[in-house]
């Protein structure tokens, strides 16, 4: 990815995105996720071409007053952490920058590759999540 594309994505995420931890399935641990919401499907399609992810449409309950809205969800761990590593130095919103850095520095330390957690590892994982949501 070119540096100007990284800067462009950073601005989009700073303005319209969120950096969070989410569950894909009810009984699994939270994982990093970047979401970007917009009424501009072209913007999201371009962003998707750079980052991957899935675009979904939101239910529009009042189409006479509101434009259709879409969300790009980037949930693949390697993609999210790689993207956060590229954009973190350029993020201007303090909370987003802190959250990105927290994930980059700590997520792999509390995440088991085989998915098997003992009680100590579960406590560490939950403490990581609690600290993240306090940012």
Backbone as CSV, one residue per row, in Angstrom:
resi,resn,N_x,N_y,N_z,CA_x,CA_y,CA_z,C_x,C_y,C_z
1,UNK,0.849,-1.172,0.000,0.000,0.000,0.000,0.900,1.243,0.000
2,UNK,0.567,2.186,-0.850,1.327,3.440,-0.934,1.068,4.287,0.316
3,UNK,2.007,5.149,0.661,1.875,5.987,1.851,0.654,6.902,1.755
4,UNK,0.330,7.382,0.555,-0.835,8.253,0.420,-2.127,7.471,0.668
5,UNK,-2.117,6.175,0.327,-3.294,5.346,0.603,-3.442,5.102,2.104
6,UNK,-2.318,4.910,2.784,-2.346,4.759,4.238,-2.900,6.031,4.877
7,UNK,-2.425,7.191,4.423,-2.904,8.466,4.956,-4.395,8.646,4.678
8,UNK,-4.825,8.284,3.487,-6.234,8.400,3.121,-7.098,7.504,4.015
9,UNK,-6.675,6.242,4.175,-7.419,5.318,5.037,-7.457,5.807,6.481
10,UNK,-6.350,6.371,6.934,-6.303,6.888,8.299,-7.362,7.972,8.487
11,UNK,-7.482,8.862,7.527,-8.480,9.925,7.612,-9.894,9.376,7.623
12,UNK,-10.141,8.377,6.807,-11.475,7.769,6.767,-11.789,7.120,8.107
13,UNK,-10.827,6.368,8.646,-11.052,5.677,9.919,-11.159,6.689,11.059
14,UNK,-10.317,7.719,11.047,-10.423,8.778,12.061,-11.803,9.424,12.034
15,UNK,-12.324,9.659,10.835,-13.589,10.387,10.709,-14.836,9.536,10.792
16,UNK,-14.832,8.409,10.123,-16.053,7.613,9.988,-15.940,6.199,10.537
17,UNK,-14.782,5.851,11.068,-14.559,4.473,11.477,-14.576,4.269,12.967
18,UNK,-14.499,3.005,13.336,-14.331,2.642,14.734,-13.332,1.502,14.821
19,UNK,-12.590,1.504,15.909,-11.634,0.450,16.216,-12.136,-0.186,17.495
20,UNK,-12.489,-1.465,17.421,-13.108,-2.091,18.578,-12.732,-3.563,18.662
21,UNK,-13.261,-4.208,19.672,-13.163,-5.654,19.817,-14.582,-6.185,19.701
22,UNK,-14.770,-7.228,18.929,-16.107,-7.746,18.711,-16.107,-9.259,18.741
23,UNK,-17.275,-9.811,18.961,-17.460,-11.256,18.891,-18.178,-11.576,17.591
24,UNK,-17.677,-12.577,16.898,-18.356,-13.022,15.682,-19.400,-14.076,16.058
25,UNK,-19.019,-14.945,16.982,-19.931,-15.980,17.480,-20.115,-15.779,18.978
26,UNK,-21.259,-16.150,19.468,-21.633,-15.881,20.850,-20.615,-16.405,21.868
27,UNK,-20.098,-17.590,21.679,-19.247,-18.224,22.687,-17.752,-18.046,22.441
28,UNK,-17.358,-17.115,21.609,-15.926,-16.935,21.368,-15.421,-15.661,22.030
29,UNK,-14.100,-15.554,22.110,-13.484,-14.348,22.651,-13.585,-13.216,21.642
30,UNK,-13.457,-12.015,22.153,-13.493,-10.843,21.277,-12.226,-10.780,20.434
31,UNK,-12.382,-10.224,19.233,-11.248,-10.041,18.334,-11.267,-8.622,17.783
32,UNK,-10.108,-8.132,17.326,-10.054,-6.763,16.793,-10.913,-6.619,15.535
33,UNK,-11.488,-5.450,15.409,-12.354,-5.167,14.265,-12.269,-3.680,13.944
34,UNK,-12.239,-3.386,12.660,-12.350,-2.002,12.190,-13.631,-1.924,11.375
35,UNK,-14.468,-0.960,11.685,-15.682,-0.751,10.902,-15.708,0.691,10.415
36,UNK,-16.263,0.846,9.223,-16.426,2.178,8.637,-17.851,2.260,8.100
37,UNK,-18.596,3.247,8.569,-19.972,3.435,8.126,-20.038,4.634,7.189
38,UNK,-20.861,4.514,6.146,-20.990,5.613,5.191,-22.232,5.414,4.331
39,UNK,-22.712,6.507,3.778,-23.766,6.423,2.772,-23.156,6.342,1.373
40,UNK,-21.849,6.449,1.294,-21.132,6.444,0.014,-20.560,5.048,-0.257
41,UNK,-21.272,4.263,-1.018,-20.851,2.889,-1.309,-19.548,2.862,-2.106
42,UNK,-19.315,3.873,-2.945,-18.064,3.924,-3.711,-16.853,4.072,-2.790
43,UNK,-16.985,4.902,-1.774,-15.919,5.073,-0.800,-15.611,3.751,-0.106
44,UNK,-16.653,3.062,0.316,-16.449,1.787,1.006,-15.899,0.722,0.065
45,UNK,-16.335,0.716,-1.177,-15.813,-0.250,-2.154,-14.329,-0.019,-2.409
46,UNK,-13.927,1.242,-2.504,-12.517,1.546,-2.688,-11.719,1.113,-1.464
47,UNK,-12.224,1.451,-0.292,-11.557,1.062,0.947,-11.442,-0.454,1.037
48,UNK,-12.496,-1.146,0.680,-12.489,-2.615,0.685,-11.426,-3.160,-0.266
49,UNK,-11.215,-2.507,-1.396,-10.199,-2.974,-2.347,-8.797,-2.890,-1.750
50,UNK,-8.590,-1.997,-0.783,-7.295,-1.849,-0.123,-7.154,-2.740,1.105
51,UNK,-8.276,-3.022,1.771,-8.213,-3.662,3.082,-8.881,-5.025,3.170
52,UNK,-9.717,-5.352,2.209,-10.544,-6.545,2.367,-11.741,-6.198,3.232
53,UNK,-12.357,-7.207,3.773,-13.534,-6.989,4.605,-14.815,-7.201,3.826
54,UNK,-15.926,-6.978,4.510,-17.246,-7.230,3.943,-18.100,-5.976,4.105
55,UNK,-18.768,-5.584,3.032,-19.695,-4.454,3.076,-21.103,-4.989,3.264
56,UNK,-21.807,-4.417,4.225,-23.204,-4.794,4.436,-24.046,-3.518,4.432
57,UNK,-25.317,-3.689,4.107,-26.215,-2.535,4.111,-26.975,-2.509,5.430
58,UNK,-27.310,-1.288,5.846,-28.090,-1.122,7.061,-29.553,-0.954,6.677
59,UNK,-30.427,-1.378,7.556,-31.860,-1.223,7.326,-32.219,0.259,7.380
60,UNK,-32.864,0.744,6.327,-33.307,2.136,6.257,-34.801,2.170,6.557
61,UNK,-35.139,2.622,7.756,-36.525,2.628,8.192,-37.317,3.818,7.653
62,UNK,-36.618,4.804,7.112,-37.301,5.984,6.613,-36.601,6.497,5.357
63,UNK,-36.747,5.786,4.215,-36.020,6.165,3.001,-36.390,7.532,2.442
64,UNK,-37.534,8.074,2.841,-37.907,9.410,2.376,-37.041,10.488,3.016
65,UNK,-36.500,10.210,4.191,-35.701,11.200,4.909,-34.225,10.851,5.005
66,UNK,-33.871,9.574,4.817,-32.491,9.141,5.014,-31.955,8.410,3.787
67,UNK,-30.672,8.623,3.530,-30.007,7.876,2.464,-29.739,6.452,2.939
68,UNK,-29.558,5.550,1.990,-29.138,4.208,2.349,-27.746,4.276,2.956
69,UNK,-27.490,3.426,3.935,-26.222,3.451,4.644,-25.590,2.064,4.609
70,UNK,-24.262,2.049,4.610,-23.508,0.805,4.491,-22.390,0.780,5.524
71,UNK,-21.919,-0.412,5.830,-20.807,-0.569,6.763,-19.801,-1.540,6.182
72,UNK,-18.525,-1.159,6.223,-17.427,-2.058,5.887,-16.897,-2.621,7.194
73,UNK,-16.904,-3.940,7.328,-16.390,-4.624,8.505,-15.115,-5.357,8.135
74,UNK,-14.040,-5.038,8.824,-12.760,-5.710,8.618,-12.489,-6.495,9.891
75,UNK,-12.533,-7.822,9.815,-12.450,-8.639,11.017,-11.325,-9.662,11.003
76,UNK,-10.679,-9.861,9.864,-9.588,-10.837,9.814,-8.423,-10.303,10.637
77,UNK,-8.015,-11.057,11.657,-7.024,-10.593,12.631,-5.769,-10.041,11.978
78,UNK,-5.180,-10.767,11.061,-3.934,-10.329,10.440,-4.131,-9.020,9.676
79,UNK,-5.267,-8.891,9.022,-5.571,-7.679,8.261,-5.753,-6.493,9.196
80,UNK,-6.527,-6.691,10.260,-6.801,-5.602,11.203,-5.509,-5.135,11.869
81,UNK,-4.739,-6.061,12.407,-3.512,-5.671,13.106,-2.504,-5.056,12.126
82,UNK,-2.402,-5.602,10.934,-1.516,-5.021,9.926,-1.927,-3.606,9.556
83,UNK,-3.226,-3.389,9.369,-3.726,-2.060,9.030,-3.526,-1.092,10.195
84,UNK,-3.821,-1.541,11.423,-3.616,-0.681,12.581,-2.154,-0.279,12.716
85,UNK,-1.252,-1.206,12.431,0.180,-0.899,12.515,0.579,0.182,11.514
86,UNK,-0.061,0.178,10.355,0.258,1.185,9.335,-0.339,2.546,9.656
87,UNK,-1.574,2.568,10.156,-2.264,3.844,10.343,-2.025,4.483,11.707
88,UNK,-1.623,3.713,12.699,-1.511,4.223,14.077,-0.691,5.505,14.182
89,UNK,0.449,5.621,13.525,1.219,6.866,13.678,0.501,8.110,13.161
90,UNK,-0.492,7.932,12.299,-1.161,9.055,11.655,-2.535,9.369,12.240
91,UNK,-3.049,8.496,13.108,-4.363,8.740,13.703,-4.324,10.012,14.537
92,UNK,-5.338,10.849,14.421,-5.410,12.115,15.141,-6.395,12.060,16.300
93,UNK,-7.373,11.166,16.261,-8.334,11.039,17.356,-7.653,10.242,18.467
94,UNK,-7.433,10.863,19.633,-6.660,10.203,20.686,-7.185,8.820,21.088
95,UNK,-8.485,8.666,21.246,-9.033,7.374,21.645,-8.733,6.296,20.601
96,UNK,-8.876,6.636,19.342,-8.618,5.653,18.289,-7.140,5.281,18.248
97,UNK,-6.283,6.276,18.441,-4.846,5.995,18.439,-4.476,5.092,19.613
98,UNK,-5.006,5.379,20.807,-4.730,4.555,21.985,-5.266,3.140,21.808
99,UNK,-6.464,3.023,21.258,-7.040,1.688,21.034,-6.210,0.900,20.021
100,UNK,-5.796,1.552,18.958,-4.972,0.874,17.950,-3.676,0.381,18.578
101,UNK,-3.027,1.231,19.331,-1.766,0.864,19.968,-1.962,-0.268,20.974
102,UNK,-3.053,-0.236,21.744,-3.341,-1.282,22.721,-3.479,-2.641,22.021
103,UNK,-4.203,-2.671,20.919,-4.364,-3.923,20.175,-3.030,-4.386,19.610
104,UNK,-2.298,-3.488,18.974,-1.014,-3.836,18.356,-0.066,-4.435,19.399
105,UNK,0.017,-3.792,20.554,1.002,-4.197,21.562,0.560,-5.381,22.415
106,UNK,-0.743,-5.627,22.550,-1.188,-6.595,23.551,-2.035,-7.761,23.053
107,UNK,-2.676,-7.624,21.914,-3.627,-8.662,21.501,-2.977,-10.037,21.375
108,UNK,-1.850,-10.117,20.702,-1.203,-11.422,20.516,-0.698,-12.018,21.827
109,UNK,-0.393,-11.177,22.810,0.094,-11.664,24.110,-0.984,-12.413,24.889
110,UNK,-2.248,-12.091,24.634,-3.341,-12.718,25.399,-4.205,-13.638,24.540
111,UNK,-3.757,-13.911,23.330,-4.548,-14.728,22.411,-3.791,-16.002,22.065
112,UNK,-4.388,-17.115,22.400,-3.776,-18.417,22.129,-4.061,-18.834,20.683
113,UNK,-3.046,-19.296,20.000,-3.221,-19.714,18.607,-4.150,-20.912,18.495
114,UNK,-4.112,-21.811,19.498,-4.947,-23.005,19.423,-6.336,-22.783,20.014
115,UNK,-6.570,-21.599,20.587,-7.880,-21.286,21.146,-8.158,-21.923,22.487
116,UNK,-7.171,-22.600,23.071,-7.366,-23.267,24.357,-6.846,-22.381,25.476
117,UNK,-7.739,-22.025,26.389,-7.413,-21.117,27.475,-7.621,-21.805,28.821
118,UNK,-6.634,-21.669,29.714,-6.847,-22.097,31.091,-7.399,-20.902,31.862
119,UNK,-7.678,-21.073,33.151,-8.296,-19.996,33.932,-7.429,-18.731,33.984
120,UNK,-6.113,-18.902,34.117,-5.215,-17.748,34.148,-5.248,-16.986,32.824
121,UNK,-5.217,-17.726,31.716,-5.248,-17.075,30.402,-6.584,-16.379,30.149
122,UNK,-7.665,-16.960,30.628,-8.983,-16.328,30.483,-9.006,-15.010,31.254
123,UNK,-8.445,-15.004,32.464,-8.398,-13.775,33.257,-7.585,-12.700,32.553
124,UNK,-6.452,-13.095,31.978,-5.617,-12.139,31.252,-6.348,-11.588,30.032
125,UNK,-7.045,-12.468,29.319,-7.790,-12.043,28.132,-8.895,-11.055,28.519
126,UNK,-9.630,-11.364,29.575,-10.711,-10.482,30.017,-10.165,-9.153,30.544
127,UNK,-9.019,-9.184,31.212,-8.393,-7.947,31.686,-7.968,-7.082,30.493
128,UNK,-7.454,-7.714,29.444,-7.094,-7.000,28.218,-8.330,-6.309,27.635
129,UNK,-9.449,-7.036,27.550,-10.678,-6.470,27.006,-11.197,-5.332,27.880
130,UNK,-11.190,-5.529,29.198,-11.666,-4.475,30.106,-10.830,-3.209,29.950
131,UNK,-9.514,-3.377,29.890,-8.630,-2.217,29.733,-8.878,-1.525,28.393
132,UNK,-9.117,-2.320,27.362,-9.402,-1.749,26.038,-10.645,-0.865,26.092
133,UNK,-11.703,-1.366,26.691,-12.962,-0.612,26.699,-12.947,0.571,27.669
134,UNK,-11.920,0.647,28.513,-11.767,1.825,29.367,-11.072,2.961,28.627
135,UNK,-10.453,2.646,27.491,-9.768,3.676,26.696,-10.818,4.581,26.063
